Amino acid sequence: MNQSAHHIAIVTGSIVTLAFLSWFVPLLAIVIRMDSKGPTFFIQKRPGRDGKMFSCIKFRSMKVNKSTE
């Protein structure tokens, strides 16, 4: 595969992924919100490159408790 075709495949895949996520992410957030009380997203500090901490944002999939805050 030449470089132009590879670039087109990458861009096309990115557009398809964004089109899918543009409706799926809000839908999932609504389902989580309707299912239980508490925040929709869970923010956790994790070590990254060179040990530098970063915030990992995930959908909350379990009940909130004090030990995970």
VENVEN-V531664 format. One record per backbone hydrogen bond with DSSP energy under -1.0 kcal/mol. CO is the residue of the C=O (numbers start at 1). NH is the residue of the N-H. If there is no record, write none. Layout:
{{CO & NH} {CO & NH}}
This chain:
{{2 & 6} {3 & 7} {4 & 8} {5 & 9} {6 & 10} {7 & 11} {8 & 12} {9 & 13} {10 & 14} {11 & 15} {12 & 16} {13 & 17} {14 & 18} {15 & 19} {16 & 20} {17 & 21} {18 & 22} {20 & 24} {21 & 25} {23 & 27} {24 & 28} {25 & 29} {26 & 30} {27 & 31} {28 & 32} {29 & 33} {30 & 34} {31 & 35} {32 & 36} {40 & 60} {42 & 58} {44 & 56} {46 & 54} {48 & 51} {49 & 52} {52 & 48} {54 & 46} {56 & 44} {58 & 42} {65 & 68}}
